Amino acid sequence: MSARAGIVVTGTEVLSGRVRDRNGPWLADRLGELGIELAHVTICADRREDLEAQLRFMADQRVDVIITTGGLGPTADDLTLEVVAAFMGRPLQLDEALERRIAEILKPLTRRWKNIDPEAVRAANRKQALVPAGAAVIEPAGTAPGMVVPPQNGTGPAVVVLPGPPRELHEMWSVATRTDAFRIGHAGRHGLPPARAAAVRDPRVRDRRDAAGGKGAHRGPRRARDHDVPPAWGGRAGRAP
């Protein structure tokens, strides 16, 4: 029996049809390459209650992996990570190293506008450096990092949290699939053909577990970088046209 996945596309503009969803079809193809059955694709508005409902629906359908796209920016209606963390029962923690990394990414942008206070921009973007306890951090391809959030006690789906811009999502997807949390959702419950299982267990990705996870566990999130891992099967994920 193959693993099953669900995709939750967030964004009021996508739901209304003003913006076309390019992430759902692209992710569907990538899941097929991994031998994962796509069970559901849903689109919801930028509302906390709507996203919570989609996550509950996917979990009730007993999918092994939930992938969310969008809602990772610095504005008030970017709620995805906050909602996912609460749904998974994992408190958000400020990752100071990630905060510094995002500040470095923003420096060239803030220099273009002389009247912008860099510290104000940094404060506004601090929410992007909040990480659910025990999650794997995917280095940002833009300004928003991605996350792979493992289930509590190894039961329930893992949640892969990716940004909405297709170029960023494409770059970060192959890293997400190499994390332990994704491997548990994908391989741990159903098994994989040997070649694919070996690729998922790439030793260059080192997931950290919660401090409460037992002897040898590490505190705080781990960080996965694109250069930590080889290209995905069939080549590196393409950029948006």
C-alpha positions, 0 to 999 in steps of 0.5 A: 500500500502506497503512502497517501498525501494531501495538499492544502493551497492557501490564499484568498486570491487563489480561492477566488480565481484571481490567481491560478494555482500552479503549486497543486499540479506541480506538487502532484507530479512530484508526489507521483515521482516518489510513489506517493498517492495524492488523495486530496487537493483543497484550496482555502482562504487566508482564515484561521478557521478555514485552514484548521478545517482543511488540516482536520479533514486531511488528518481524518482522511488518514493521509501520511503527509500534508503539504501546505503552500502559501501564508508564510509572509510577515503580514497579519493574514499570513497564518499558516505556520501558526495554525500548523504549529497549533494543530500539531501541538508544537509551540512556536520558538524564535530561531535567532539564527534564522532571524539573522539570516532573514535580516541578511536577505532583507538588507539589499531590499531595505537599501533601495528605499532610504526612508525605510527603517531596517529595524522596523522591517526586521521586527515585522519579519520576525514572525518568519523566524518562529519555528514549531518545536522539533520541526526541520527548517528549510532555508529560504529561497526568498525570505520565508523559510519552509518547515517539515513538522513531524507528528507528535509521538509518531502518530498522524501525518507530517506537515510540510509547510512551503511558501506560495511563490512557485520558484521558492517552492520548487527549490525547497521541495527536494530538501523537504523530502530528505528530512526525517519527518518526511521520511517517517510519513512517507517510508515509515508507515508503508515502506519504499522500494529500496532505491527510493528508501535509500535516497530518502535516508540521505545521511547528510540531512540530520533531523533533530528531535524534541528535547523531550524525545529521549536520550541523545535528542537535541533542543530546538529545530534543525536546519536543512540547506539545499546544498546538504542534499543531492538533486531529487530523483529525475533531476532538480525541481524546475523553476516556475516558467 
